[in-house]
């Protein structure tokens, strides 16, 4: 269970989010660029026009878990702590162990065929191309942030049905 003291704040879309992602991406490429396939900006801050919590979500995409020990070693050398999968199969979380000059971000390393990565991309791409869905999701996020301002677990649970419906239309369509 998450702490219940942090305030959930949704902000209107800010183009600075993309700029910040690019800076973080360039830094990460310097550390692990030769080991990875790509670095993707995912989550709500990656969708132009969508309000979001001002936290950048980043997926570092790898070919397979075989390369993960080398990634862990290099990222730890650069001040990241490996946190495991945090209960979500197909991704490995990392956290900076010191304050850097970037806005807050979540860093995940994901195999290219992992469910978590594929779902992140499908949701991002659908919301980017569908204004109606983007507006519906934004309204839901504002409502949930108002109702569960200090409860991140309830806030996240409240988004689950929308996300499942969206993935059923895109990634899991028959």
C-alpha positions in Angstrom: 0.0 0.0 0.0 1.3 3.5 -0.9 1.7 6.3 1.5 -1.3 8.5 1.9 0.4 11.8 2.5 1.5 12.7 -1.0 -0.9 15.0 -2.8 -2.1 13.8 -6.3 -1.9 16.8 -8.5 -3.0 16.8 -12.2 -1.5 19.6 -14.3 -2.6 20.7 -17.8 -0.3 19.4 -20.6 3.1 21.1 -20.6 5.4 20.9 -23.6 8.4 21.0 -21.2 7.6 17.4 -20.4 8.8 16.3 -23.9 11.9 18.5 -23.5 12.7 17.0 -20.1 12.2 13.5 -21.5 14.7 14.2 -24.3 17.3 15.4 -21.8 16.9 12.3 -19.7 17.0 10.1 -22.7 20.2 11.6 -23.9 21.8 11.1 -20.4 20.6 7.4 -20.3 21.9 6.8 -23.8 25.3 7.8 -22.6 25.2 5.2 -19.8 23.5 2.3 -21.6 22.9 3.2 -25.2 25.0 0.4 -26.6 23.0 -2.3 -24.6 19.5 -1.2 -25.5 17.1 -1.1 -28.4 15.4 2.3 -27.6 14.1 4.6 -25.0 10.4 5.5 -25.0 8.5 8.3 -23.4 5.3 6.6 -22.1 2.5 7.5 -19.7 0.3 10.6 -19.7 3.1 13.1 -20.0 4.0 11.6 -23.4 0.5 12.4 -24.8 0.3 15.9 -26.3 -2.7 17.7 -24.9 -3.3 15.4 -22.0 -3.3 16.6 -18.4 -1.1 14.5 -16.2 0.7 14.1 -12.9 4.0 15.9 -13.7 6.1 12.7 -13.5 7.7 11.4 -16.7 7.4 7.7 -17.3 10.3 6.2 -19.3 10.6 2.7 -20.7 14.1 1.5 -21.7 13.6 -1.3 -24.2 15.9 -4.3 -24.3 16.0 -7.3 -26.5 15.8 -9.8 -23.6 16.4 -10.2 -19.9 19.9 -11.6 -20.7 21.2 -8.1 -20.9 19.6 -6.9 -17.6 22.6 -7.7 -15.3 24.8 -5.4 -17.4 22.1 -2.7 -17.4 21.8 -3.0 -13.6 25.6 -2.7 -13.1 25.9 0.4 -15.3 22.9 2.2 -13.9 24.0 1.4 -10.3 27.4 2.9 -11.2 25.5 6.1 -12.2 23.5 6.4 -9.0 20.4 4.3 -9.7 19.0 1.7 -7.4 17.4 -1.4 -8.9 14.0 -1.9 -7.3 12.9 -5.1 -9.0 9.6 -5.4 -10.8 7.4 -3.8 -8.0 4.8 -6.5 -8.6 4.5 -6.0 -12.3 6.0 -8.7 -14.5 7.9 -7.6 -17.6 9.5 -4.5 -16.3 12.3 -3.6 -13.8 12.1 -0.3 -11.9 15.0 1.9 -11.1 15.2 5.0 -8.9 17.9 7.7 -8.7 19.6 7.5 -5.3 20.2 11.3 -5.3 18.5 14.4 -6.5 19.4 15.3 -10.0 18.4 18.4 -12.1 15.5 16.8 -13.9 11.9 16.9 -13.1 10.6 13.7 -11.4 10.6 10.6 -13.5 10.0 6.9 -13.3 12.5 4.6 -15.1 11.6 1.1 -16.2 13.7 -1.4 -18.2 11.4 -3.7 -20.3 12.0 -6.5 -22.8 10.6 -5.6 -26.2 7.9 -8.2 -26.1 6.8 -7.7 -22.5 3.2 -7.1 -21.7 3.9 -3.9 -19.7 5.9 -2.3 -22.5 3.4 -3.3 -25.2 0.5 -1.9 -23.1 2.3 1.4 -22.4 2.9 1.9 -26.2 -0.7 0.9 -27.2 -2.3 3.2 -24.6 0.0 6.1 -25.5 -0.5 5.8 -29.2 -4.3 5.4 -28.9 -4.7 8.5 -26.6 -2.4 10.5 -28.9 -4.6 9.7 -32.0 -8.0 9.8 -30.4 -9.2 13.2 -29.1 -12.4 11.8 -27.6 -10.6 9.1 -25.6 -8.0 11.6 -24.5 -10.6 14.0 -23.2 -12.5 11.2 -21.4 -9.3 10.0 -19.8 -8.3 13.5 -18.7 -11.7 14.2 -17.1 -11.5 10.8 -15.3 -8.0 11.7 -14.0 -9.2 15.1 -12.7 -12.2 13.5 -11.0 -10.1 10.8 -9.4 -7.5 13.3 -8.2 -10.2 15.3 -6.6 -11.9 12.3 -4.9 -8.7 10.6 -3.8 -6.3 13.5 -3.4 -4.1 11.6 -0.8 -4.7 8.0 -1.9 -2.6 7.0 -5.0 -3.8 3.4 -4.8 -7.5 4.4 -5.2 -6.5 6.9 -7.9 -4.7 4.2 -9.9 -7.5 1.7 -9.3 -10.0 4.2 -10.6 -8.2 4.3 -14.0 -8.2 0.6 -14.4 -11.5 0.1 -16.3 -10.7 2.9 -18.8 -7.3 1.4 -19.4 -8.6 -2.1 -19.8 -11.3 -1.0 -22.3 -8.7 1.0 -24.3 -6.3 -2.0 -24.5 -9.2 -4.3 -25.4 -9.9 -2.0 -28.4 -6.2 -1.8 -29.4 -3.7 -4.3 -28.3 -6.1 -7.2 -27.5 -8.6 -6.7 -30.2 -9.8 -9.8 -32.0 
